[in-house]
């Protein structure tokens, strides 16, 4: 006499079989995705979606510099009023440069953290149209990569030059004695790709400041 199969045991067998299939499928998919991700990461496969993230561009390469005045020559380095700003998290960076410039005879009006936040370049010199000759003269003091920029918030006739030290700066400055040996009257060469500052732009900057 035959006996019928236990319905509960049959249910458990089918449930276990179903769970085995589901779990096995999930593990297989995860394994495939892991392999694909590793191949994309290693460059063997191109990324399906590129979010467009990239490393920050060097400020020196992305900024267009204003040209120095035509036939400009360097001035007496000690006649240049300066501010020195720290555009990094490194404590004391601006103070060290300010001390060197001060000891060389320059007038340092202000030493502080850069109000604009972090600067990713090496050295940036900002000034007004009237201070461009000063900025290009001061550029000789630094041994690394230096860019000159116009400061639209500065009075158009203010000759002060602000030195902004960035994350790539690493004691790239001449010694006090070497700074003292820099001569005035040397021809200033315009950087490649610079843009001339026209009298109209200088007038507009002065007018805008007057209206403020």
Steps between C-alpha positions, in 0.01 A plus 500: 500500500655831387495815704468851361797739536500741790364833359699706751826326411431557129435871565824533690692329221357735238564806720860397558547443126355844421723669759805326359422629150436859619809520719716341233373746240568801725853381572565444130380851410715651777802309375448625144454860615818477710700378201358774274575771758857377538548503121364856474716613791811346343421654161430174319142613437377856430267654755135488394431834664754775552373750758750754378701522820866579452791624704501871567676699232813684597405864545815599317386323183136613501548872573563763234747758623488875430796628300743739663493858364676549168877545538469456877818455703546376854480748787693521825385186682491680835246752368229235459232484774379143550247281678578135561218246519499132590276303263572168675449323833872522577542719807758778478553484124410864437696616802823345376474664158396831654808493726730439202345784300502733798864423576580577134355850541148461363203645685265218608160650580306185582567133575198270528308203362377558146137623515414296190579171674741239361730559203615189314786658307846605617518881514244751375562875494188716485491876449326789324575624146730760657693229686583271210859621468543443875354150471727399213796645689407304814465185291881480489508433873343156464679204344201285412188540289343846545196654333383862502128583522294818520305552821166653402430595861813713529515872428613550140786728605613295802856368430487239779575139398341212690700178519280189522683181598336178384516130580782443250725763657812368671745770616544619142634844587840666470700577810504851645846557355396381154192723503723795586709434191205531259546805280239744373474601135499143367268429206182316601401225258130441443384143576373295207130543431458803725222753439574871480329724752348784300448856628125440467523207740699706745243780483212256543665350808550843653140601423361181650692556821381860515136391467544247781 
